[in-house]
């Protein structure tokens, strides 16, 4: 392993801690996440199918922007 790997692991850990803090303190403000227009929800009887495609795209975009900002 090289020192660069350790640096990336520390950054990933800090991001996870930051996300945990945000979710812990602002969970009631994040109700919209997972309920965006375009998220697929199907309910038939006792079966529920949920696929948050728009939420996943939004999170992917934010993570990509953060990675590009930190990389430079």
N, C-alpha and C positions, 0 to 999 in steps of 0.2 A: 504494500500500500504506500502511496505517496502522501505528502502533507496536504495536497490539494483535496484529497478525499476527506480528510478530517475536517477541513474548512467547510466543505459542502455539508457534511453531517451536522456540524454545529449550526449552520444557517438553517437547515431543514428543521432542526430541533427548536430553534428560536421561533420559526414561523408557526410550528405546531403549538408552542406555548402561547404565542400571541393569539392564534385562532381560538384556543381554549379559553383564554381570558375574555375575548370578545363575546364568545358564546355564553360564558358564565354570567357576565354582567349585563349583556344586552340581548338575552334570549327573547324577551318580549318585543323587542324592536325588529327582530329578524323573522317575523311570522310570514312575510311575503316570500321568503326564499323557499322554493319548493312548491309554490302556488302561483307561479307566473303563467301568463297566457302562453299556451303552447306546450305546457307540461301535460302529458297524457294520463288521464285517470279514467278507468273503466270499472264499473261496479255492476255485477250481475249476481243477484242472490247472495250467496255466502262467499263469492269469489271477488277479490279486489285486485286490480292490476294498476300499478302506478309507475310511470316512467318519466322522470323529471328532465326531459331533454333540454329545454331552454335554460333551466337552472344549471345544468352541467356545462352548457356552452358558456354561460356567463361566468361561472367559476373558472373554467379553463382560460377564458380571455383575461381575467384578472390575474391569474397565476402566471400566465405567459408575459403579461406586461410587467409584473413585479420581477420576474426572472431577468427580463431584458434590461430593466432599470438597474438591478444589482450587478449584472454582468459588466456593465460599462463603467 
